[in-house]
Amino acid sequence: MNDNGNSSKSFRDDFRKRVSEIKKTRWIRFAVVALIYLAWVAWMGSWWLSLFLILLFDIYITGYIPFTWWKKSRNGAVRTVMSWIDAIVYALILVYFVFNFVGQNYQIPSSSLEKTLLTGDYLFVNKMAYGPRVPMTPVNFPLVHNRFPGWLGGGKSYLDRPSVEYRRLKGFRDIEAGDIVVFNFPAGDTVITNSQSTFDYYQMQQMYKDGFSIGFHPATARKEYYPVDRRENYVKRCVGLPGQRLKIVDGVIYIDGKPQKTPDNAQFNYVIKTKGNMITDSEWDDLGVSRSDRFMLSPANEGTLLYYILANNGLSSADVASAPHYMVPLTADMVGKLQSRSDIEYVKIASPAEIMGRMYPFAISEGWDRANYGGDNGLLIPEKGLTIPIDAEAWAVYERPIRVYENNPTATFRDGRLYIDGKPCDTYTFRMNYYFMMGDNRDNSLDSRYWGFVPEDHIVGTPWRVLISFDGEKGGVRWNRILKDANPDK
């Protein structure tokens, strides 16, 4: 009894001694960190996390766990190496929390949102706007997305376990029509990988079914599965919200039967015929057409993709041999500038005949294309709590949301009825909100028209500012884009 009492008294005296010796400035640092941490715990809504305050108290005040043992080492090399490790660990922990709960930088890899966002733009994406998503694969390296670079082995940069069910913290607002949104690519759950790149498995599978030569059989290809928050990041404009009905007629988006304003920066493909002159690189630069988008039409043999483009735009090999013809994406302002030139014969909208792949949903999209999409009634975008009857057409549209996104792997449609876990269902009630995303470069964007709806658990955030922009074609920095609004049309 006395030994236990003495032990308890000894610990109490030692604790008081340690606390009394702490400088005021360290108490202030602890108080600031503790308040920030408690605010984060309240935001998370998981009060058991407040138990970690004990660890913070020990780190800043009592020091029972010897995290800084190396500071007392007599070996200078040990102190130097450990000081670097200590700084790196602290930095990585800070980066982990900032990237997951505040915001993160993302690069624009393609021209699908030009002229709003340019290839080479580096964006700061605000994750707090819609509420940050609680990490679903919480054990991950914070500076890479899903794989380490090749020089580090190229393996996965995260652990599949433990995994956390989807939950989103409270944000400042909901997604609005016209928002530019960063999200995980929904069809990117399964990819075909090789040593240098990855391919969308479902797109490759459909191309194989359609008779295209893709160099491998999808059944034997090396496939890799990515969890939701490790799928590739895409950035598009939200044009359809949960519960709305969307269709496209002659390039104009209709929501619930009402035409929507086309963004000023939206581009469509146009065929340009000159009066015999070539349009120079400097003229294209002045107009604002990137080099990768300058496509000059030329005579082609029957059966080629180019021949297909010519035929669908009412042109022949002889036509394009008689004078320079181009097909390029243009904004309305760029069209006006070209039409005012005396050396241009005409500028006309290009045929929307589909050359980029099958439209979503594959089973019922016959005759749909980029400019005319959704059929007579349009597509109803799923909304949380919405109950719909399931017939063959509804199953064609909503099979992937029901079976994959809402985790009903046994869902099948047979004999005219939906079956989930072997039980027949006449209706289905959605558990998440969904969105329809499109690029501003309307005829050169692989978006929801090709792979369907974006579930809410795939939403990452919205771009706030362009941090810096590199021109990969001309070289150098686009200084006029630094800190530019990432969504000037909103």
C-alpha positions as CSV (number, residue, x, y, z in Angstrom):
1,M,0.0,0.0,0.0
2,N,2.8,2.4,1.0
3,D,4.7,1.6,-2.2
4,N,1.7,2.3,-4.3
5,G,1.1,5.5,-2.5
6,N,4.7,6.6,-2.8
7,S,4.6,5.7,-6.5
8,S,1.4,7.8,-7.0
9,K,2.9,10.7,-5.1
10,S,6.2,10.4,-7.0
11,F,4.3,10.6,-10.4
12,R,2.2,13.5,-9.1
13,D,5.2,15.4,-8.0
14,D,7.1,14.7,-11.2
15,F,4.0,15.8,-13.2
16,R,3.8,19.1,-11.3
17,K,7.5,19.7,-11.7
18,R,7.4,19.1,-15.5
19,V,4.3,21.4,-15.8
20,S,5.8,24.2,-13.6
21,E,9.0,24.3,-15.7
22,I,7.3,24.9,-19.0
23,K,7.8,28.4,-20.4
24,K,4.8,30.7,-21.0
25,T,5.5,30.8,-24.7
26,R,5.2,27.0,-25.0
27,W,1.9,27.1,-23.1
28,I,0.7,29.6,-25.7
29,R,1.8,27.4,-28.5
30,F,0.0,24.4,-27.0
31,A,-3.2,26.5,-26.5
32,V,-3.2,27.6,-30.1
33,V,-2.6,24.1,-31.4
34,A,-5.2,22.7,-29.0
35,L,-7.9,25.2,-30.1
36,I,-7.2,24.5,-33.8
37,Y,-7.3,20.8,-33.1
38,L,-10.6,21.0,-31.2
39,A,-12.2,23.1,-33.9
40,W,-11.2,20.4,-36.4
41,V,-12.6,17.7,-34.1
42,A,-15.9,19.6,-33.9
43,W,-15.9,19.9,-37.7
44,M,-15.3,16.2,-38.0
45,G,-18.1,15.5,-35.6
46,S,-16.2,12.7,-34.0
47,W,-15.5,13.7,-30.4
48,W,-13.5,10.5,-29.6
49,L,-10.7,12.2,-31.6
50,S,-10.4,14.7,-28.7
51,L,-8.6,11.9,-26.8
52,F,-5.5,12.8,-28.9
53,L,-5.3,16.0,-26.9
54,I,-3.5,13.9,-24.3
55,L,-0.8,13.2,-26.8
56,L,-0.6,16.9,-27.8
57,F,-0.3,17.8,-24.1
58,D,2.6,15.4,-23.7
59,I,4.4,16.7,-26.9
60,Y,4.2,20.3,-25.8
61,I,4.1,20.2,-22.0
62,T,5.0,17.0,-20.1
63,G,7.3,15.2,-22.5
64,Y,6.9,11.6,-21.1
65,I,7.2,10.2,-24.6
66,P,10.8,10.9,-25.7
67,F,10.0,12.3,-29.2
68,T,13.0,14.6,-29.0
69,W,15.5,12.1,-27.5
70,W,17.9,12.9,-30.3
71,K,18.4,16.5,-29.1
72,K,20.3,15.2,-26.1
73,S,22.6,12.9,-28.3
74,R,26.3,13.6,-28.1
75,N,26.6,12.5,-31.7
76,G,26.4,15.6,-34.0
77,A,25.5,13.5,-37.0
78,V,22.6,11.9,-35.2
79,R,21.3,15.4,-34.2
80,T,21.6,16.7,-37.7
81,V,19.9,13.8,-39.4
82,M,17.1,13.6,-36.8
83,S,16.5,17.3,-37.0
84,W,15.9,16.9,-40.8
85,I,13.7,13.9,-40.2
86,D,11.7,15.7,-37.5
87,A,11.2,18.7,-39.8
88,I,10.1,16.5,-42.7
89,V,7.6,14.5,-40.6
90,Y,6.1,17.7,-39.3
91,A,5.8,19.1,-42.8
92,L,4.2,16.0,-44.2
93,I,1.7,15.9,-41.4
94,L,0.8,19.5,-42.1
95,V,0.6,18.9,-45.9
96,Y,-1.6,15.9,-45.2
97,F,-4.2,17.9,-43.3
98,V,-4.1,20.9,-45.6
99,F,-4.4,18.8,-48.8
100,N,-7.2,16.7,-47.4
101,F,-9.3,19.3,-45.5
102,V,-8.4,22.8,-47.0
103,G,-7.2,22.7,-50.5
104,Q,-4.6,21.4,-53.0
105,N,-2.9,22.4,-56.2
106,Y,-3.9,20.6,-59.4
107,Q,-2.6,20.8,-62.9
108,I,-4.7,21.2,-66.0
109,P,-3.5,18.4,-68.4
110,S,-5.7,18.9,-71.4
111,S,-7.6,21.5,-73.4
112,S,-11.1,20.4,-72.5
113,L,-11.9,23.6,-70.6
114,E,-10.1,26.1,-72.9
115,K,-10.5,29.1,-73.0
116,T,-11.5,29.2,-69.4
117,L,-8.6,27.1,-68.1
118,L,-5.5,26.4,-70.2
119,T,-3.3,23.4,-70.5
120,G,-0.4,24.0,-68.1
121,D,-2.5,26.0,-65.5
122,Y,-1.7,25.0,-61.9
123,L,-4.8,25.6,-59.8
124,F,-5.5,26.0,-56.1
125,V,-8.6,23.9,-55.5
126,N,-10.8,24.9,-52.6
127,K,-12.0,21.7,-50.8
128,M,-13.9,23.7,-48.1
129,A,-16.4,25.2,-50.5
130,Y,-18.5,22.1,-50.8
131,G,-17.1,20.6,-47.6
132,P,-14.0,18.4,-47.6
133,R,-14.5,14.7,-48.1
134,V,-13.1,12.6,-45.2
135,P,-10.2,10.6,-46.6
136,M,-11.6,7.2,-47.7
137,T,-8.1,5.7,-47.9
138,P,-6.6,7.6,-45.0
139,V,-3.2,5.9,-45.1
140,N,-1.6,7.6,-48.1
141,F,1.5,9.6,-49.0
142,P,0.4,13.2,-49.2
143,L,2.5,14.4,-52.2
144,V,1.3,11.9,-54.8
145,H,-2.1,10.9,-55.9
146,N,-2.2,7.1,-56.5
147,R,1.2,5.9,-57.6
148,F,4.7,6.9,-56.8
149,P,6.8,8.1,-59.7
150,G,8.9,5.5,-61.6
151,W,12.1,6.5,-59.9
152,L,10.5,5.5,-56.5
153,G,9.3,2.2,-57.8
154,G,6.0,3.2,-59.3
155,G,3.9,1.3,-56.7
156,K,0.7,2.4,-55.0
157,S,1.1,5.4,-52.8
158,Y,-1.7,4.4,-50.4
159,L,-2.9,1.4,-48.4
160,D,-6.3,-0.3,-49.3
161,R,-6.9,-0.9,-45.6
162,P,-8.1,0.6,-43.5
163,S,-10.8,2.2,-45.6
164,V,-13.5,4.7,-44.5
165,E,-17.1,5.0,-45.8
166,Y,-17.9,8.2,-47.7
167,R,-18.6,11.2,-45.5
168,R,-18.4,14.9,-46.3
169,L,-17.9,17.6,-43.7
170,K,-20.0,20.7,-43.8
171,G,-19.1,23.2,-46.5
172,F,-19.9,26.8,-47.3
173,R,-22.4,26.0,-50.1
174,D,-23.7,23.3,-52.5
175,I,-22.5,22.8,-56.1
176,E,-24.2,25.3,-58.4
177,A,-24.9,25.2,-62.1
178,G,-21.9,26.8,-63.9
179,D,-19.4,25.8,-61.2
180,I,-16.1,24.4,-62.4
181,V,-15.6,21.3,-60.4
182,V,-12.6,18.9,-59.7
183,F,-13.7,15.3,-59.2
184,N,-12.4,11.8,-59.3
185,F,-13.0,10.2,-62.7
186,P,-16.1,7.9,-62.1
187,A,-15.1,5.4,-64.8
188,G,-11.6,5.3,-63.4
189,D,-12.4,2.6,-60.9
190,T,-10.8,0.1,-63.2
191,V,-7.9,0.9,-65.5
192,I,-5.7,-1.0,-67.9
193,T,-2.1,-0.4,-67.0
194,N,1.2,-0.8,-68.8
195,S,4.7,0.5,-68.0
196,Q,4.0,4.0,-69.2
197,S,0.3,4.9,-69.1
198,T,-3.2,3.9,-68.1
199,F,-6.4,3.5,-70.1
200,D,-10.0,3.5,-69.2
201,Y,-11.0,-0.2,-69.1
202,Y,-14.6,0.4,-69.9
203,Q,-13.8,2.6,-72.9
204,M,-11.4,0.0,-74.2
205,Q,-13.9,-2.7,-73.6
206,Q,-16.6,-0.9,-75.6
207,M,-14.1,-0.2,-78.4
208,Y,-13.3,-3.9,-78.6
209,K,-17.0,-4.7,-78.7
210,D,-17.4,-2.2,-81.6
211,G,-14.7,-4.0,-83.6
212,F,-11.9,-1.5,-83.1
213,S,-8.3,-2.9,-83.0
214,I,-7.0,-1.9,-79.5
215,G,-4.0,-4.3,-79.4
216,F,-5.2,-6.6,-76.6
217,H,-8.2,-8.5,-75.4
218,P,-9.9,-6.7,-72.4
219,A,-10.5,-10.1,-70.6
220,T,-6.7,-10.8,-70.5
221,A,-5.5,-7.2,-70.0
222,R,-3.7,-6.2,-66.8
223,K,-6.3,-4.4,-64.9
224,E,-6.0,-2.4,-61.7
225,Y,-8.7,-1.1,-59.3
226,Y,-8.6,2.3,-57.7
227,P,-10.8,3.3,-54.7
228,V,-12.9,6.4,-55.1
229,D,-10.5,9.0,-53.7
230,R,-7.5,7.5,-55.6
231,R,-9.1,7.7,-59.1
232,E,-7.7,10.3,-61.5
233,N,-8.7,13.9,-61.0
234,Y,-10.8,15.5,-63.8
235,V,-12.0,19.1,-64.0
236,K,-15.2,20.1,-65.9
237,R,-18.0,22.6,-65.7
238,C,-21.2,21.4,-63.9
239,V,-24.1,21.9,-66.3
240,G,-26.7,19.7,-64.6
241,L,-27.8,19.3,-61.0
242,P,-29.5,16.5,-59.1
243,G,-33.1,16.1,-60.0
244,Q,-32.9,18.1,-63.2
245,R,-33.6,16.8,-66.7
246,L,-30.9,17.5,-69.3
247,K,-30.8,17.4,-73.1
248,I,-28.7,19.1,-75.8
249,V,-30.2,20.4,-79.0
250,D,-27.9,21.8,-81.7
251,G,-25.2,22.4,-79.1
252,V,-27.5,24.3,-76.7
253,I,-28.1,22.7,-73.2
254,Y,-31.7,22.5,-72.0
255,I,-32.5,22.0,-68.4
256,D,-36.0,21.0,-67.6
257,G,-37.0,22.3,-71.0
258,K,-35.3,25.7,-70.7
259,P,-32.3,26.7,-72.8
260,Q,-29.2,27.7,-70.8
261,K,-26.8,30.5,-71.6
262,T,-23.6,29.2,-73.3
263,P,-20.5,30.5,-71.5
264,D,-18.6,33.2,-73.4
265,N,-15.5,31.1,-73.3
266,A,-17.2,27.9,-74.7
267,Q,-15.7,26.6,-77.9
268,F,-17.1,24.5,-80.8
269,N,-15.4,23.0,-83.8
270,Y,-15.6,25.0,-87.0
271,V,-14.5,24.3,-90.5
272,I,-12.6,27.2,-92.1
273,K,-12.0,27.6,-95.8
274,T,-9.6,30.2,-97.0
275,K,-9.4,31.9,-100.4
276,G,-6.1,30.1,-101.2
277,N,-3.9,31.4,-98.5
278,M,-2.4,29.5,-95.5
279,I,-3.1,30.8,-92.1
280,T,0.3,31.4,-90.5
281,D,1.4,30.3,-87.0
282,S,1.6,33.9,-85.8
283,E,-2.0,34.5,-87.0
284,W,-3.2,31.4,-85.1
285,D,-1.3,32.7,-82.0
286,D,-2.9,36.1,-82.3
287,L,-6.3,34.5,-82.6
288,G,-5.6,32.3,-79.5
289,V,-5.8,28.9,-81.1
290,S,-3.3,26.5,-79.5
291,R,-0.9,24.5,-81.7
292,S,-2.4,21.2,-80.6
293,D,-5.9,22.4,-81.8
294,R,-4.8,23.5,-85.3
295,F,-6.0,20.8,-87.6
296,M,-5.5,21.3,-91.4
297,L,-7.7,19.1,-93.6
298,S,-6.1,17.5,-96.5
299,P,-6.9,14.8,-99.2
300,A,-7.3,11.4,-97.6
301,N,-8.0,7.9,-98.7
302,E,-11.4,6.3,-98.1
303,G,-11.7,4.5,-94.9
304,T,-9.5,6.7,-92.8
305,L,-10.6,8.9,-89.9
306,L,-9.8,12.0,-91.9
307,Y,-12.0,10.8,-94.7
308,Y,-14.8,10.3,-92.2
309,I,-14.4,13.9,-91.0
310,L,-14.5,15.2,-94.6
311,A,-17.6,13.3,-95.5
312,N,-19.5,14.4,-92.5
313,N,-18.8,18.0,-93.2
314,G,-19.9,17.8,-96.9
315,L,-16.3,17.9,-98.2
316,S,-14.4,15.8,-100.6
317,S,-10.7,15.2,-101.2
318,A,-10.9,17.5,-104.2
319,D,-12.5,20.3,-102.1
320,V,-9.7,20.4,-99.5
321,A,-7.1,20.1,-102.3
322,S,-8.4,23.2,-104.0
323,A,-7.8,25.6,-101.0
324,P,-6.6,25.3,-97.4
325,H,-9.3,24.0,-95.1
326,Y,-9.0,23.9,-91.3
327,M,-11.0,22.4,-88.4
328,V,-10.4,24.2,-85.1
329,P,-12.3,25.0,-81.9
330,L,-13.4,28.6,-81.7
331,T,-15.3,30.9,-79.3
332,A,-18.0,33.2,-80.7
333,D,-15.6,36.1,-80.5
334,M,-12.9,34.2,-82.5
335,V,-15.5,33.3,-85.1
336,G,-16.3,37.0,-85.6
337,K,-12.7,37.9,-86.0
338,L,-12.2,35.3,-88.7
339,Q,-15.4,36.2,-90.6
340,S,-14.3,39.8,-90.8
341,R,-11.1,38.8,-92.7
342,S,-11.2,39.3,-96.5
343,D,-9.0,36.2,-97.1
344,I,-11.5,33.8,-95.5
345,E,-14.1,32.1,-97.7
346,Y,-16.3,30.9,-94.9
347,V,-16.4,29.8,-91.2
348,K,-19.1,27.2,-90.5
349,I,-19.9,25.0,-87.6
350,A,-18.4,21.5,-88.0
351,S,-20.7,18.5,-88.1
352,P,-21.2,16.9,-84.7
353,A,-21.1,13.4,-86.2
354,E,-19.5,11.4,-83.4
355,I,-15.8,10.4,-83.8
356,M,-14.7,10.3,-80.2
357,G,-16.5,7.2,-79.1
358,R,-19.9,5.9,-78.1
359,M,-22.2,8.2,-76.1
360,Y,-23.5,7.3,-72.6
361,P,-25.6,5.2,-72.0
362,F,-24.3,2.9,-74.8
363,A,-27.5,0.8,-75.0
364,I,-29.9,3.6,-75.9
365,S,-27.7,6.4,-77.4
366,E,-28.0,5.4,-81.1
367,G,-28.2,8.6,-83.1
368,W,-27.0,10.8,-80.2
369,D,-23.9,13.0,-80.7
370,R,-22.1,15.8,-79.0
371,A,-24.5,18.5,-80.1
372,N,-27.8,16.5,-79.9
373,Y,-27.9,14.4,-76.8
374,G,-30.5,13.0,-74.4
375,G,-33.3,11.9,-76.8
376,D,-36.7,13.5,-76.8
377,N,-37.1,13.7,-73.0
378,G,-33.5,14.2,-71.9
379,L,-31.8,12.4,-69.1
380,L,-33.1,12.7,-65.5
381,I,-30.0,13.3,-63.2
382,P,-30.4,11.2,-60.0
383,E,-31.1,13.0,-56.7
384,K,-30.7,11.7,-53.2
385,G,-34.0,10.3,-52.1
386,L,-35.5,10.2,-55.6
387,T,-37.5,7.1,-56.3
388,I,-38.0,6.0,-60.0
389,P,-39.6,3.0,-61.6
390,I,-37.0,0.7,-63.3
391,D,-37.8,-0.6,-66.7
392,A,-35.4,-1.6,-69.5
393,E,-34.6,2.0,-70.5
394,A,-34.1,3.2,-66.9
395,W,-31.8,0.2,-66.3
396,A,-29.7,1.2,-69.3
397,V,-29.3,4.7,-67.9
398,Y,-28.9,4.0,-64.2
399,E,-27.3,0.5,-64.1
400,R,-23.8,1.9,-63.2
401,P,-25.0,4.3,-60.5
402,I,-27.2,1.6,-59.0
403,R,-24.7,-1.3,-59.2
404,V,-21.3,0.4,-58.9
405,Y,-21.6,3.9,-57.3
406,E,-24.2,2.9,-54.7
407,N,-22.6,-0.5,-54.1
408,N,-25.2,-3.0,-55.2
409,P,-22.9,-5.5,-56.9
410,T,-25.7,-8.2,-57.2
411,A,-28.1,-5.8,-59.0
412,T,-29.3,-7.4,-62.3
413,F,-32.2,-6.7,-64.7
414,R,-33.9,-9.8,-66.1
415,D,-37.4,-10.7,-67.3
416,G,-38.3,-7.1,-67.2
417,R,-37.5,-6.5,-63.5
418,L,-34.7,-5.2,-61.3
419,Y,-33.3,-7.7,-58.8
420,I,-31.1,-6.7,-55.9
421,D,-29.7,-9.5,-53.6
422,G,-32.0,-11.8,-55.4
423,K,-35.1,-9.8,-54.5
424,P,-37.4,-8.3,-57.2
425,C,-37.7,-4.5,-57.1
426,D,-40.1,-2.4,-59.2
427,T,-38.5,0.9,-58.1
428,Y,-35.2,2.2,-56.9
429,T,-34.4,5.1,-54.5
430,F,-31.0,6.8,-55.0
431,R,-28.8,7.2,-52.0
432,M,-26.6,10.0,-53.4
433,N,-26.8,13.2,-55.5
434,Y,-25.3,13.1,-59.0
435,Y,-24.1,15.8,-61.4
436,F,-23.6,16.2,-65.2
437,M,-20.2,17.6,-66.2
438,M,-19.0,19.0,-69.5
439,G,-16.0,20.8,-70.8
440,D,-16.1,24.3,-72.3
441,N,-14.2,23.0,-75.4
442,R,-17.4,21.3,-76.2
443,D,-16.4,19.2,-79.2
444,N,-13.0,18.1,-77.7
445,S,-14.0,17.1,-74.2
446,L,-14.5,13.5,-73.0
447,D,-17.1,14.3,-70.3
448,S,-20.5,13.1,-68.9
449,R,-21.8,12.7,-72.5
450,Y,-19.3,9.7,-72.8
451,W,-19.2,8.2,-69.3
452,G,-22.2,9.4,-67.4
453,F,-23.1,11.0,-64.1
454,V,-20.6,12.1,-61.4
455,P,-21.6,10.8,-57.9
456,E,-21.3,13.2,-55.0
457,D,-18.7,11.0,-53.3
458,H,-16.4,11.7,-56.2
459,I,-16.5,15.5,-55.8
460,V,-13.1,17.0,-54.7
461,G,-13.7,20.8,-54.8
462,T,-13.8,23.9,-57.0
463,P,-10.8,25.8,-58.4
464,W,-10.2,29.2,-56.8
465,R,-7.2,30.8,-58.5
466,V,-4.6,29.9,-61.1
467,L,-1.4,29.8,-59.0
468,I,0.9,29.7,-62.0
469,S,0.7,28.7,-65.7
470,F,3.3,27.2,-68.0
471,D,3.0,27.4,-71.8
472,G,4.1,24.0,-72.9
473,E,4.0,25.0,-76.6
474,K,5.9,28.3,-76.6
475,G,7.8,27.7,-73.3
476,G,7.9,30.0,-70.3
477,V,5.4,31.3,-67.8
478,R,2.1,32.9,-68.7
479,W,2.6,35.8,-66.3
480,N,-0.9,37.3,-67.1
481,R,-2.6,34.2,-65.6
482,I,-1.0,34.2,-62.2
483,L,-3.7,34.5,-59.5
484,K,-6.3,34.8,-62.2
485,D,-9.9,33.8,-61.3
486,A,-10.3,30.1,-62.2
487,N,-13.9,30.6,-63.3
488,P,-14.5,34.0,-64.8
489,D,-17.7,32.9,-66.5
490,K,-19.4,32.1,-63.1
